Amino acid sequence: MTNNSFYVDVSPEMQLYKILQRQSYGVGTALAEFVDNSIQSFVDKQKAIKSIDGPDASLKILITIDSKSRQIVIEDNASGINRRDFQRAIRMGGDESFRHPSGSLSAYGIGMKSSAIWFSNTWSIETSALNSKEKLMTTFDLDKLLVSGSTEIEVRTDTEEDKKHYTRIIINNCLRDLEKKEEYFKDDVLPYLLETFFKFRDVSIDIVYDGLTLRTEKAYLTTPSPLNFPVVDKEGAPTSDESVVWRKTIDLNYAGRNVKGFIMIMDKGGYHSPGVRLLRNRRVIVGTQGGGRQNKPEVLFKTSNKYAAQRFYGEISLNEFPVNFTKTNFDEDLNGLYRMLQTELSGIQSETAENYIQQAEYFRQRKSRKAPQPVPQVKKRSKPVSPLPPKPTIENQIPFSNELDEMLSQLESKKMQRLYRSLCRISLVEHPVLAYVGAWTLLESLATYMGKDSTMDFAGFYNAKINEFIKKRTERGQYKVPIRDIHLKGNITKHSATYDVIDAGQLVSDFRSIERFLIYCAGQAVSINS
């Protein structure tokens, strides 16, 4: 090893790093911060990399998880970090005089550091920059830094092969629960990462969990086909023979900023579609099936027809809009933008423009596409009437949210997580009473973790929290009504000798409606009890 080490300053105040461990990350969103850095490193030096590795060179990101040893390794073949940039890369906030370009995936200069410290107090980095012939290595150990009072860490160096360029981050003693079933990483984390970066075509992301390379079929990675069909009336029947391709280009200006992309009515809709994806510099911020971060805002579609919203898909670039620190949402209320898009989709600004909202609401796949049938002639012998079609399958369990489960797992006591998992396994048909009592207990316990007074009912407590969570008064009802209903039915079921719940199927819709709010509340509970 060459004797050419140096030191970097990792201040600010070390105790501030502890605060970062309370950030509202999930495993997927925290890992996305590392992927951000890898992709930006590759994009910035793509020409130089291809001059060395060939014109077909691509970025490969490998995330290896060892649940038993509580270790995560993230490695890439991007351009690496050189000596000049190492201080900025490793220090929280970096150089105040440095600003990331407007087209960069980086926003605040804290992503990699905050997500690394969210995972663990101890992590290390090995990197070799393009054409540097040098390997840089350092270890960040928060506990040792707090004990010593130091704000500097040593960076060791060694020689490296001429054409090597990479970064490898090793997270040890992970604070987060990695011993989940591999299905969580296959069906939630991997799809979320693939969808978040699906616009970057020269990038591959792989996860190896306990030696098994994960593959998923749940990632929504292709742009669907638009509906190609005539305008239909209220009955779903075509109004003419002229087909319309239901894909609308969006090119607007909102508050002095460009809004570009498209929104379409899909040829084949579905509950699991991501909705309208909102992107910043090609990275999806909102609108992924993976991680349960679909974006189907009611204020945009302006329809009570739940099937209509399931038919829409869009990709809207908001490159000039600010994002929050975890890059999980935009840092402003977008209802005004949604109303502008709703006006565009409704076609009310032009007599010749198609009404996308109306078409999605009226169109029915089977009914609209069905060809007219001739009137049958009466026969002497009539055939038996065909039986009625089977009733649609009714969901029998409360839908499980991986993101809510992840947030509850961060509470010191595992009681809330166990209660939530048990509740999602109860048959709503066979055990409706148990389901409502369990739902009541979950909301009551979560409110208590958040500081609810024992003399106050949780419906009133949550009303105040909903007012904080949703600024627009007209949109608060979709959260308040389900919670009030659960409180009323759960309470009376517990205390009444005569009242009986016959059907708990409403809990499916109720928990879907309040999922985002419960995740918000769980995050507050984690912060309060940390």
CORKACOR-V392603 format. One record per pair of residues at least 6 apart in sequence whose ideal C-beta (glycine too) atoms are under 6 Angstrom apart, sorted by sequence separation. I is the first residue (numbers start at 1). J is the second residue. D is the distance in whole Angstrom. If there is no record, write none. Layout:
# CORKACOR-V392603
i & j & d
I & J & D
I & J & D
This chain:
# CORKACOR-V392603
i & j & d
88 & 94 & 4
100 & 106 & 4
197 & 203 & 6
232 & 238 & 6
233 & 239 & 6
347 & 353 & 3
470 & 476 & 5
50 & 57 & 5
65 & 72 & 5
88 & 95 & 5
116 & 123 & 5
128 & 135 & 5
207 & 214 & 5
252 & 259 & 4
277 & 284 & 5
278 & 285 & 5
323 & 330 & 6
324 & 331 & 5
347 & 354 & 5
428 & 435 & 5
492 & 499 & 5
49 & 57 & 5
81 & 89 & 5
230 & 238 & 4
231 & 239 & 5
278 & 286 & 4
287 & 295 & 4
301 & 309 & 5
323 & 331 & 6
347 & 355 & 5
408 & 416 & 5
409 & 417 & 5
426 & 434 & 6
493 & 501 & 6
64 & 73 & 4
127 & 136 & 5
251 & 260 & 5
278 & 287 & 6
286 & 295 & 5
321 & 330 & 5
322 & 331 & 4
346 & 355 & 6
408 & 417 & 4
426 & 435 & 5
452 & 461 & 5
230 & 240 & 5
277 & 287 & 3
466 & 476 & 5
63 & 74 & 5
126 & 137 & 5
250 & 261 & 5
345 & 356 & 4
346 & 357 & 5
447 & 458 & 4
193 & 205 & 5
230 & 242 & 6
250 & 262 & 6
275 & 287 & 5
345 & 357 & 5
408 & 420 & 6
62 & 75 & 5
125 & 138 & 6
230 & 243 & 6
249 & 262 & 5
274 & 287 & 5
296 & 309 & 5
466 & 479 & 5
229 & 243 & 6
274 & 288 & 5
444 & 458 & 5
447 & 461 & 5
466 & 480 & 6
61 & 76 & 5
94 & 109 & 4
124 & 139 & 4
138 & 153 & 5
228 & 243 & 5
247 & 262 & 6
248 & 263 & 5
274 & 289 & 5
423 & 438 & 4
443 & 458 & 5
93 & 109 & 5
42 & 59 & 4
60 & 77 & 5
123 & 140 & 5
138 & 155 & 4
190 & 207 & 5
228 & 245 & 5
247 & 264 & 4
272 & 289 & 5
463 & 480 & 6
92 & 110 & 6
246 & 264 & 6
59 & 78 & 6
122 & 141 & 5
136 & 155 & 6
137 & 156 & 5
226 & 245 & 5
227 & 246 & 4
246 & 265 & 4
275 & 294 & 5
276 & 295 & 5
423 & 442 & 6
226 & 246 & 5
274 & 294 & 5
275 & 295 & 4
92 & 113 & 5
121 & 142 & 4
136 & 157 & 6
226 & 247 & 4
275 & 296 & 4
462 & 483 & 5
121 & 143 & 5
185 & 207 & 6
38 & 61 & 5
134 & 157 & 6
135 & 158 & 5
198 & 221 & 5
419 & 442 & 6
185 & 209 & 5
190 & 214 & 5
195 & 219 & 5
400 & 424 & 4
459 & 483 & 6
135 & 160 & 4
191 & 216 & 5
194 & 219 & 4
195 & 220 & 6
398 & 423 & 6
459 & 484 & 5
35 & 61 & 6
134 & 160 & 6
190 & 216 & 5
398 & 424 & 5
133 & 160 & 6
182 & 209 & 5
191 & 218 & 5
397 & 424 & 6
186 & 214 & 4
191 & 219 & 4
459 & 487 & 4
482 & 510 & 4
133 & 162 & 6
185 & 214 & 6
186 & 216 & 5
187 & 218 & 5
396 & 427 & 6
482 & 513 & 5
128 & 160 & 4
396 & 428 & 6
482 & 514 & 5
396 & 429 & 5
45 & 79 & 4
130 & 165 & 4
478 & 513 & 5
479 & 514 & 5
42 & 78 & 4
128 & 164 & 5
299 & 335 & 5
41 & 78 & 4
128 & 165 & 6
38 & 76 & 4
41 & 79 & 5
128 & 166 & 6
226 & 264 & 4
227 & 265 & 4
276 & 314 & 4
277 & 315 & 5
278 & 316 & 5
279 & 317 & 5
280 & 318 & 6
281 & 319 & 6
285 & 323 & 6
300 & 338 & 4
479 & 517 & 5
271 & 310 & 6
280 & 319 & 6
299 & 338 & 5
34 & 74 & 5
38 & 78 & 5
127 & 167 & 4
227 & 267 & 5
273 & 313 & 6
278 & 318 & 6
302 & 342 & 5
269 & 310 & 5
297 & 338 & 5
300 & 341 & 6
126 & 168 & 4
224 & 266 & 5
225 & 267 & 5
269 & 311 & 4
300 & 342 & 5
280 & 323 & 6
125 & 169 & 5
266 & 311 & 6
81 & 127 & 5
124 & 170 & 5
265 & 311 & 5
440 & 486 & 6
80 & 127 & 5
82 & 129 & 4
266 & 313 & 5
439 & 486 & 5
80 & 128 & 5
81 & 129 & 6
123 & 171 & 5
469 & 517 & 6
80 & 129 & 4
264 & 313 & 6
311 & 360 & 5
80 & 130 & 6
82 & 132 & 6
122 & 172 & 5
440 & 490 & 3
79 & 130 & 5
120 & 171 & 5
122 & 173 & 5
263 & 314 & 4
439 & 490 & 6
469 & 520 & 5
119 & 171 & 5
308 & 360 & 4
120 & 173 & 5
308 & 361 & 4
436 & 489 & 5
437 & 490 & 6
120 & 174 & 5
220 & 274 & 5
261 & 315 & 5
436 & 490 & 5
119 & 174 & 5
120 & 175 & 6
261 & 316 & 4
261 & 317 & 5
305 & 361 & 5
437 & 493 & 6
119 & 176 & 6
260 & 317 & 5
436 & 493 & 5
437 & 494 & 6
303 & 361 & 5
433 & 493 & 6
257 & 320 & 4
40 & 104 & 6
40 & 105 & 5
436 & 501 & 5
433 & 501 & 5
436 & 504 & 6
439 & 507 & 6
36 & 105 & 4
220 & 289 & 5
432 & 501 & 4
435 & 504 & 4
219 & 290 & 6
432 & 503 & 6
432 & 504 & 4
435 & 507 & 6
450 & 524 & 6
36 & 111 & 6
37 & 112 & 5
446 & 521 & 6
450 & 525 & 5
428 & 504 & 4
449 & 525 & 4
428 & 505 & 6
33 & 111 & 4
8 & 87 & 5
33 & 112 & 6
12 & 92 & 6
10 & 91 & 6
8 & 90 & 5
9 & 91 & 6
33 & 115 & 4
48 & 130 & 6
199 & 282 & 4
254 & 337 & 5
30 & 115 & 4
45 & 130 & 6
80 & 165 & 5
79 & 165 & 6
80 & 166 & 6
254 & 340 & 6
80 & 167 & 6
30 & 118 & 5
196 & 284 & 5
77 & 166 & 5
224 & 313 & 5
76 & 167 & 6
25 & 118 & 5
75 & 168 & 4
195 & 288 & 4
20 & 114 & 5
23 & 118 & 6
74 & 169 & 5
195 & 290 & 5
265 & 360 & 5
192 & 288 & 6
20 & 117 & 5
21 & 118 & 6
73 & 170 & 5
192 & 290 & 4
72 & 171 & 4
191 & 290 & 3
192 & 291 & 4
17 & 117 & 5
71 & 172 & 6
72 & 174 & 6
70 & 173 & 6
188 & 291 & 6
70 & 174 & 4
70 & 178 & 6
292 & 401 & 6
398 & 507 & 5
244 & 354 & 6
52 & 163 & 6
67 & 178 & 4
292 & 403 & 5
394 & 505 & 6
67 & 179 & 5
407 & 519 & 6
65 & 178 & 6
395 & 508 & 5
398 & 511 & 5
399 & 512 & 6
401 & 515 & 5
404 & 518 & 6
408 & 522 & 5
404 & 519 & 5
407 & 522 & 4
403 & 519 & 6
407 & 523 & 6
410 & 526 & 5
17 & 142 & 5
236 & 362 & 6
234 & 362 & 6
236 & 364 & 4
232 & 362 & 5
14 & 145 & 5
232 & 363 & 5
236 & 367 & 4
14 & 146 & 5
236 & 368 & 4
232 & 368 & 5
11 & 151 & 4
10 & 151 & 6
9 & 151 & 6
9 & 152 & 6
10 & 153 & 6
59 & 202 & 6
67 & 210 & 6
58 & 202 & 4
59 & 203 & 5
60 & 204 & 5
61 & 205 & 5
62 & 206 & 5
63 & 207 & 5
64 & 208 & 5
65 & 209 & 5
7 & 152 & 5
7 & 154 & 6
8 & 155 & 6
5 & 154 & 6
6 & 155 & 5
5 & 156 & 5
5 & 157 & 6
4 & 157 & 4
2 & 157 & 5
2 & 158 & 6
1 & 158 & 5
28 & 189 & 4
39 & 200 & 6
27 & 189 & 6
28 & 192 & 4
32 & 196 & 6
39 & 203 & 6
105 & 281 & 6
103 & 281 & 5
105 & 283 & 6
188 & 402 & 4
107 & 323 & 6
108 & 325 & 6
177 & 409 & 5
28 & 291 & 5
29 & 326 & 6
29 & 328 & 5
25 & 326 & 6
26 & 403 & 6
26 & 406 & 5
24 & 523 & 4
22 & 527 & 5
22 & 530 & 5
